[in-house]
Amino acid sequence: MTDTSTQQFTFKAETKQLLQILIHSLYKDREVFLRELLSNASDAINRLRFEMLTNQNVLDPDVELKIHVTVDKDNRTIVVQDTGIGMTQDELVDHLGTIAQSSARKFLETAKEKNQDASGLIGQFGVGFYSVFMVAEWVRVTSRSFRPDAQAVTWFATGDDTYQISPAEMSERGTRIEIKLKEDAAEFAEEYRLKNIVNKHSDYIGFPIYVGEDEKPVNKQSSLWRTARNEITPEQYKDFYRQTTLDFEDPLMHVHMVTDAPVQLYALLFFPAKSERNMFSLRKEDGLKLYSRNILIDEYNKDLLPEYLRFVQGVVDSEDLPLNVSRETVQSSGLMPKLKKVITNQVIKELETLAKKDAEKYAAFWSEFGVYLKQGIAATPADTDTITPLLRFKTNTNPETWSSLDEYVSRMKDGQKVIYYIVGEDPKAVLRSPHLDAFQANGTEVLLLTEPMDSFMLMSLRKFKDYELKSISGAEADGTEQPKAESEAEKIPEGDFNSLVEKFKQVLGERVTDVRASSRLVTSVARLVDADENSNPELQRVYKYLGKEYEVPKKVLELNPAHAMLKSLLKTDGELQTIIIEQVFDSALLVEGLHPDPSSMAARVQQIMEAALKGQK
């Protein structure tokens, strides 16, 4: 670089700082330098192809449109050469010198004005090329424009304060980038390493990428998501899914979408058959692969779908994302919310269609991923109306099948204005809850909520259409007919019952706020209800699941005055009566899922059994 016609340019003061940000802050993985160079090469070829649509007066019009990567392991050099549009000296200074001129100052000023991390703005200023200095001691860019009379020119820089421009010898059209690798970047001087990077990040660039002396391109050059749906077989979809995930099972379903407005995108999304990834899965995190014009810019993008749809896997490719956008900070692009809205709406639409057309397949989906949608209602209340039609529940009258809230409403009894639910710990145990007595007797349908996430969901899910959701564990549940009253002869006489109530209060003390008769119990002996109608049992369970220190409000113990066990209890006294009262209370706690130490009942249960056996003698 000692030619007398060599021109030396000094980087502005801000540029040194900017380069440090690019090299040390923007990219977490140094291998992305090659992705950036291949992306730029692909863009240059695309621009030439566009130029040739109207202009055939170009240098080497018949040369193959390609990218060639060569490596010299001994000298630690890499050369990336394309047959694209090329650059004149002015264009080279403009394109590679932008960072040294106004954009550097504008970049830092914008970061200061917005009071944010500067790395979040990098993608707006076209500086992706400079990621090469993460691995390079120096970089030499030689280019010859497509214009037949243009002269070749070279740009040289080490990432320090200056860069140089000089004439060059280059007969072919395009750009050649020569990189001298740092000692600690010698791993990139291996052909197999570069091929792996191409396969990972640039497999779907639409032009052949050759590495070394290979005559066969390393990349596929075609992207399934950009192929017309009617040209793809079901097996091709499955093969693509298996190759990108290493999932042994076929996906439950796929969504292949192409849109032009409000954003231009291609997407190929998959719903796995199982929520748990197998141990060999390639996808170790949630997120979609995000491409810009067939260039992978984010392996695990979590901003394209809401968190409650994070189980969806696949690819999104948008023409609207500029190729020079920062690959690591693409979420800062104003386009992302638009992409997210379009993709989310399509995924929800596909789920709604599946639910209507194939209830069995949707049931399989719900069994695996229903908890994600419940989490969506809990964590994203604004999306409740969107998610609610997709919810499925089992009920006391249909405990083996899934029902939507619409189906529940269609089966409601005349005059019923409330959707009833019960929260419990176990699907089978909840069916034995004393709270269900009156509803079972009247044939009133109740939603069975037995997953931990249900309590979180209920914090936001208060209504469905015009129907309030109401727990049957309250002291009263309006809107249902009371079960047929027992005859007075079958009930414990009022005086005797009151004395029994006093005995319960004496034994239980401050553990309950009251003990009283229930008009709602049919087969059960007792139940616990909230003393305050405005209490929030769901919040109580949420705190329990979160392990928070939260004292469950003391409850009212309601007794069934017609129950045979209480009649027998009247005839019992002393220690046995006391331990039976304790067991009635503990059993009620257990049914509610509130017992702090269920194993503590074992000794008492043994006492009761021993007493029962003695009574048989």
Phi, psi and omega in degrees: 000037183257006179305135183295340180274002179292132178252134180251133180243144179257129175296145175294163184300324182291336188293322179302315178296319181295318179298322178297322177296315181297315186286321189255340186246325190288314188249130181273335184236120189293339183296346183291348178302320181291322177303318181295317181293319178292325177297314179296321179296316178299319179296320180296321178291320177300319180294324177293316181300322177293318179299320184286352175294331183237353184222113179265357181274070181235156178291135178052058185295338184261002181291141180300136176278109188204170174232134183235128179244125177235157184220143175239101185297319183296321182264001181054051178236149175232139175237127176244116185233136178236164177250041183275207190287338179070176182219145170277177180298316181297320180292323179296315178297319183293313185287313182268348179263354181306319181297335183271358184239232192295327185296326180297312179295317180297321179302309183290324178295318180296318179298320180292317181298319184273356177052050181223170178300124185300329183298339180286352183249354189303320185298345183277353189238015172061047185244017182302329180305326187286357173297343180299335182284357171293331185241351191254138168285319175208161180226133176239122180248117178245133186216147173228126185292160177292342181291126187303328183265006182285151178259147178288153183213151181238140174244133183226135179206154177248000183089005178269221189274346186226162169220162186234147175235133180208159176297159183216164174256115178202117186274330185268155178285147175123198185227136177240125180246119180252131185236128171263114186284145171293160181299322183278004176245019183298339179302334182277001177267028178240130182300319183297325179293318180292323178296320178298321179294318178299313180298323183284316190252334190229025185298332187253018170299138189280009177234150182294137175245114179260141177238125179066222183267003181299137178270350180255133179300148178282327186266158182288325179075349179234143181243128183299325183290342177263002178271143180301138184301323183286356178257003183247133179272158176305323181292326177295320176300314181296319180298317180298317180297315181296319182293325183272346182237337188061025175284131182286334182265150175294150177294154178294320178194167176227159177233118178246111186233145176225125179227152176248337181215146001285350174227156178264121180205158170238138179214140174229106187244149182230143172257113179298159178284332182234147181284333182268127179287145175284164188293344181260005185302138175286332183271104184267349181227167171283158177126155180260151173285125181251124179246150168239109180055048177075010178252121179292121180244350176203120183286325183226076181276121184257008183256004183266345178219151174296160186300328182287355173247022185292348178285344180291136179239157177145203191230139171233133182227125182234133175286339186281344176281120179296145182294338181269010178293144179300123183292330183272341183236034183297337181296342179284349180292136178294348180284335187301316178300326178292315178299316181299316181297314181296314183292317180298314180300321181290319179297315179298318179299318180294322178293320178298318179295317179300316181299324181282321188268333184216081184299324181294317180291323178293324177299322177295319176298313184298321180299329181269321191237005180303324181298331178294319181291323175298320177297325179300318178294320181292318187266337183230072183305331180297337181262009185303313182297330179286320186278325190308317179299342181272350182291149177225145183220153167262154184228170180294331179269344177224067188285349183255351184236155178272139179231142173277167177294328175297318179293322176300312181299322181294339181258004183296148179288152178305131178088351180286128183240007185229142171266118185266146175217160173227137179255131180214182184265337189214136183303324181277319182295324184295333179290344178262007182295137177296338178296337182277350187311303184295323183288322176296318181297327182264357181071026179274132185281138182227133176289135179259112183249108189234011177256146178307324182293340181300319181295322177293317180301318184293344176295332180251331183273093183256331183220156169227115187057239181262011187252128175282142173269130186223134178284139178276359180280354178292165181300323178225145175234098186297152171100355178247148174290141177289148177296157183303126183294141176289149177294154181302330181292331182278340181275155173293133178308144187306316181298314179295320181295319180298322179292325178293319177301316180297322179295319176300315181297321181295317182288316187275335176056230185280002178289341176231155177273336180195160171231131185206170178283150178246140174260004187250349183271136182244303182252343183269154183276329185200164174205158176255134178229159179287138179289328181256122181297338182267006179291162185238091181296332179295320179296323178301315181290323179301313179297323179296313181294328181279354181073022180281152175283108183212120182276119179296128180303143177296144187246172176265133175265118177259136182246148178271107186290353179253005185282135184299326183294320179292326176297318179291325181298329178298330183272000181253150177215182177069210185296322182297318178299318181297313183290332176290319176300316177301319182290323176301316180292314181297322178296322178295320176298318182298316179299325181281351184074025184248358184291125183287335183208079183303328182295340181293345180281344188304314182296320180292319178300321178297319178300316181295320179295318179298319179295321180295321180291323177296324182292343181277345183287000000 
